Amino acid sequence: MLKPFIELYNLDVKDHIKERVVTGKVTTEYIPWMDVVVLLHKNGAESVKYGNIYAEDGHSLFMKGGKCPEVHVFVEIDGDRREASYPVIKGSFAIKPDNMDQLQVSNATQRAFVKCVATNWGLGLKVWQKEELEAEKNAPKDLSEHSIFAIRDRLNQLASSRYQMGYSTEELCKKIGVTVDIFTAVKSYFPIIDQIEEGLKAIGPKRREDDYIA
C-alpha cells in the first residue's frame, strides 16, 4: 500500500533532483519521471499508470483559440485515478505555437505526470513549491502571457493537496476566511472571466457614426 501523503511529502528526494540548464544557466530543479515511478513503487505502490488525455482532434495538445498550448494527463496509482494539465513552456516562458515541436509536447506530458503525482500524492511536492517561488520572481511582466485557466489549475492543485492532507472543504474555508458557497462559486468564474477577456479583445475602435446611433 502506498504511503500516506505527508510521508511522501517529507520523503528525502535530494539524490533524485536534477537541474535543468538553458544557455549555461540553471533554470529549475526537477525529478525525472522515471525516478518518480521507481520511488512510488519503493514506497508501496503496486501499479502506476499514466498517459495523455486527447483533444477532440485526436492530438495530445490542447489549444485555446490558437493560444495557451497545454497537455492533459491522467495518473492512476493502485486504482486511484487523478488528472492534471500542464502548459507547453520553456523554463517559465511561453512558447509560440509556431515554434513548438513534438519533443516539447512530450516533455510537458512528463512534467504533468510528475506534478500530478506531487500535488495529489505528495511525492516531490517540495521541489514544485521551490519552483513556484522562482517562477513568481521570474514571471514575465507582459500580462498577456498569463492564462486565467492556469490560475484555475493552480488553485485546484493547491486545494487537492490540502484535501490529501486530511482537510475538508469546510475546514479549508474556515482557515481561509470565506464561505463554502464562495469557495465553490469561484470555480465557475474562470470561464466567465475568459469570455469577458476574449470579448473585450474582439472589440475594435469605435466608429464615428456610432456616436449618432440612438
N, C-alpha and C positions, 0 to 999 in steps of 0.2 A: 504493500500500500504506500502511495506517495506521501511524503512527509507534509505536515501542515504548512500553511502559507508563511507564518512567522519564522519557522525553522528554515525554510528555503530562502526567505528574505535575508536572514542572518548568516547564511552559508558563506564561507570564505571562498571566493572565486577568483582571487587575485592572480593565481597561477594560470588562469584561462583567459585573462584580459589581454587583448591585442590593441595596438594603436594604429589608427588609420592615418596615413601620411599623404598629403597633397602638396606638391611643389616644395618638398622639403620641410613642411610644417605639420606638426601633429594637429589634426582637426577634431578627433574624438577618440574615445576608447570604446571597445565593444567586445562581446564574447561571440566567437564563431558559432554558427548554428549547429555544426556537428558536435561541438563541445556541450552545447545545451542539451542535445539529445542524450549524450552519454551521461551527463550529470543527472538528468531526470531518471534514467534507469538506475544509476548508482544510488539514488535516494528514494527508491521504492516504486517507480513507475514500471508497469508490466507492458504497456502498449502506448506508443507515442506515434501519432499520425498528424500530418499537416499537408495542406495543399491550397491551390488557388480556388477562389470563387470567381466564376467567369461572367463577364458582361454579356449583354444581350447579343452582341455581335460574335460571341464565342471567344473573345480575346481576354487575356488576364488583366488588361489595362482598362481602367475606368477614367472617363473624362467628363468634365462639367463645362458644356459649351465650348469644347475645344481647348479647355484650360484645366488647371489643377489635376494633373495626372496622378493617379494613385492605384495601388493594388489592394485587393481584399483577400484575406486568407482565413482558413479555419484551422484550428488546432484541437485535436481530440486526444486526451490523456485518460486511459483506462475508462473510456466511455463518456467522459465529461468533455463536451464539445463547446468551444468558445470561438468567436470570430473577431477579427480586427482589420483595420485598414492602415495603410502607410503610404506617404507621398513618395513619388519618384523624384528624389532630390540628390544634389551633390554637396556633401557636407551639410550645411544648414541653409543652402541656397537652392532655389527652384531651378529646374531645367526646362527650357522651352521645348514644347512637343517636337519641333522640327529637329532638335539636337539629341533626342533620345535614341537609345538603341536597346536591343533585347537584353544585353548584359545588365544594363541599369535597371530594367524591369525585374530581372532575376534577382539582383542584389536587394531591391526593395522588398521582394517577396520573402527573402531570407530574413531581413531585418524585421519585417512584420511578424514573422514566426517568433523570433527571439523576444520582441516586445510584447507580443500577446502572452507568451509564457510568463514574462516578468510581471505584467500587470494583473494577470489572473491567478498565477500560482506562486509568485514572489521570487522565483529564481532569477538573480541578476538585476533585480529592480533598483538596487542602489547605484548600479552603473548608469541606468537610464536617468535616475534622479540627478546625477552629476552632469549628464549630457544636457538635461533640460536647463540647468543653471547656465551652462556655457552657451547654449542656444539663445537664451534670453539676452546675454551680454553681446552676442554677435549677430543678433537679429537684424535683417535688412531694414533700413529706415523707410523704404518705399512701402506704404501700406497696401498697395495693390498686390504685393507678393503674398499677403496673408489670405487664408481661406476661412470663411465662417464655419465651414464643416470640419476643418482641422481643429478649431476650438471646441466644437461639439464632441469630436472624438477624444480630445484630451480630457474633457470633463467626464465623459463616460468611462474612460480608463481609470481616472482617479477614483471615481465612485466605485467601480468594480474592485479596485484594490482594497478599498476600505470595507466593502462587503466581505471580502475574503479574510479580513482581519477580525471579522465577527460582528461588525456593526450592522444595525438595521437602518432602514431609511429614516425612521422616526428619530433614532439616536443621532444620526448624521445631521439631520435638520436642526435638532436641538442645539448641537455643538456649533453649527454654522450660524444659527440665529434666523432661520427662515421657516415658513410653514411647509408641510408636506405638499400642499396644493401648489405652492410657488415652485418648489423643487421639481415637481413633476411637470408643471406647465412650461418651464424653461426649455425643456427638450423640444417642444413644439414650436418655439420661437425661431429656431435657426432657418427652416425653410422660408418662413415669412420674411426674415431679415434678408435672406438671399434674394427673394423675389423683389423686395424693395430696392436692393442694391442694383440688381440687373435692370430693373425698370428705370431707375434714375440714369444709368449708363446709356440706355437706349433713347433718352430724350435729347433731341438736338437743340440748336439755338432757336429762340422764339422768333417767328416770322412777324414782320411789321404789321401785316394785316390781322394778326391775332388780337392786336390791341382794339380792333374795332368790331370784333365778334361779340354779340350780346350773349 
